[in-house]
């Protein structure tokens, strides 16, 4: 317990450092190869167009 109290807390990154680190994050690294492949095209989809397609699908179903 005494040793734990003497340890300095970790330094949190500045907001700019955090943004840079977050931009480099690969959210698919833990996925299987098939799941990574299916998600590879998702950044290229316009968010508004995707929202419209999902809305139409939900209305249809």
C-alpha positions as CSV (number, residue, x, y, z in Angstrom):
1,X,0.0,0.0,0.0
2,X,2.8,2.4,0.8
3,X,4.5,1.8,-2.5
4,X,1.2,2.4,-4.4
5,X,0.8,5.8,-2.7
6,X,4.3,6.9,-3.9
7,X,3.7,6.1,-7.5
8,X,3.0,9.1,-9.6
9,X,-0.2,9.1,-11.6
10,X,0.1,8.6,-15.4
11,X,0.1,11.7,-17.5
12,X,-2.9,12.2,-19.6
13,X,-2.3,13.4,-23.2
14,X,-3.2,16.9,-24.2
15,X,-6.3,17.2,-26.4
16,X,-4.1,17.7,-29.5
17,X,-2.1,14.5,-28.7
18,X,-5.4,12.7,-28.0
19,X,-6.8,13.8,-31.4
20,X,-3.7,12.6,-33.2
21,X,-3.7,9.2,-31.4
22,X,-7.5,8.8,-32.0
23,X,-7.0,9.5,-35.7
24,X,-4.5,6.7,-36.0
25,X,-6.7,4.2,-34.1
26,X,-7.8,1.1,-36.1
27,X,-11.1,0.0,-34.8
28,X,-11.1,-3.1,-36.9
29,X,-7.8,-4.5,-35.6
30,X,-9.6,-6.9,-33.2
31,X,-12.0,-8.2,-35.9
32,X,-11.7,-11.3,-38.1
33,X,-10.5,-10.9,-41.6
34,X,-14.0,-11.2,-43.0
35,X,-15.4,-8.6,-40.7
36,X,-12.5,-6.2,-41.5
37,X,-13.2,-6.7,-45.2
38,X,-16.9,-6.0,-44.9
39,X,-16.2,-2.8,-42.8
40,X,-13.5,-1.5,-45.2
41,X,-16.0,0.4,-47.3
42,X,-17.9,2.0,-44.5
43,X,-15.8,5.2,-44.3
44,X,-16.5,5.8,-47.9
45,X,-20.3,5.9,-47.4
46,X,-21.9,9.3,-47.0
47,X,-23.6,9.4,-43.6
48,X,-26.7,11.2,-44.8
49,X,-27.2,8.7,-47.6
50,X,-26.7,5.8,-45.2
51,X,-29.2,7.3,-42.8
52,X,-31.8,7.7,-45.6
53,X,-31.3,4.1,-46.8
54,X,-31.7,2.7,-43.2
55,X,-34.8,4.8,-42.7
56,X,-36.3,3.5,-46.0
57,X,-35.5,-0.1,-45.0
58,X,-37.1,0.3,-41.6
59,X,-40.2,1.8,-43.1
60,X,-40.3,-1.0,-45.7
61,X,-40.0,-3.7,-43.0
